[in-house]
Amino acid sequence: MSALISSNAQNGAAPLTDGAVAPVAGNRILHPQGWPRARGYANGVAAEGRIVVTGGVVGWRIDGSFPADFVGQARQTFENIAAILAEGGATPEHIVRLTWYVTDMDTYLADPKGLGDAYRSLFGRHFPAMAAVQVVRLVEAAAMIEIEATAIVPFEIKPIA
């Protein structure tokens, strides 16, 4: 049997224990009873609102160049995602799902502190549902990481112009 765990304490749900901040009002973290606490991600998120979706976003700079290292590309990818979300009237706190495509899982796992610092510098301690998948290659040959983001902006937030 699974339980719906909300970060909203007034709904009687269990608080988050891994230092993550509560999701946007109205979003609920999904955590089946008895499962170990997810750290750095959520098992699932339930949300209502206007959907903002990115394509696969890579870590290229505005001039088309890429940082040389994985963490640098990841940081630039997070910046690019934040910029796309802003165009749709969303912020990183509205993200409910991230799918990461990486060309080398060992590189992805090599510097968890650096990667975590880069993530938190743009997205804070907001950890949506996530998956990481190793792929043979990305369309952009210099890219080491590509991320798809799905955000849901609650209906009470003003619509995009």
WOVEN-V981314 format. One record per backbone hydrogen bond with DSSP energy under -0.5 kcal/mol. NH is the residue of the N-H (numbers start at 0). CO is the residue of the C=O. E is the energy in kcal/mol with one decimal. If there is no record, write none. Layout:
BEGIN
nh=(NH NH)
co=(CO CO)
e=(E E)
END
This chain:
BEGIN
nh=(4 4 5 8 10 11 12 20 23 26 27 28 29 30 30 34 39 41 43 45 49 51 53 56 56 58 59 60 63 66 72 73 74 75 76 77 78 79 80 81 82 83 84 85 86 87 87 88 89 93 94 95 96 97 98 99 99 100 101 101 102 107 108 109 109 110 111 114 115 116 117 118 119 120 121 121 122 123 125 126 127 128 129 130 132 134 140 142 145 146 147 149 150 151 152 153 156)
co=(2 28 3 6 7 8 7 124 92 23 45 4 43 2 28 31 37 127 29 27 152 150 148 54 146 144 57 64 60 58 68 69 70 71 72 73 74 75 76 77 78 79 80 81 82 83 84 85 84 90 91 149 149 128 147 97 130 145 99 132 143 103 104 105 106 106 108 110 111 112 113 114 115 116 117 118 118 119 122 124 125 95 41 97 99 101 138 139 100 56 98 96 51 93 49 151 153)
e=(-0.7 -0.9 -0.6 -1.0 -2.1 -2.3 -0.9 -2.4 -0.7 -2.6 -2.8 -0.6 -3.1 -0.8 -0.6 -1.8 -0.5 -1.8 -0.6 -2.7 -2.8 -3.0 -2.7 -0.6 -2.8 -0.6 -0.5 -3.4 -2.4 -0.7 -2.2 -2.9 -2.9 -2.2 -2.5 -2.7 -2.3 -2.5 -2.6 -2.5 -2.0 -2.2 -2.8 -2.2 -1.6 -1.0 -0.9 -1.6 -2.8 -2.2 -1.8 -3.2 -1.6 -2.3 -2.4 -0.5 -3.4 -3.1 -0.5 -2.7 -1.9 -2.1 -2.2 -0.9 -0.5 -0.6 -0.6 -2.7 -2.6 -2.8 -2.2 -2.5 -2.9 -1.9 -0.8 -1.2 -3.2 -1.4 -0.8 -0.6 -0.6 -1.7 -0.7 -1.7 -2.7 -2.8 -0.8 -1.9 -2.2 -2.4 -2.3 -2.4 -3.3 -2.6 -3.0 -0.6 -2.1)
END
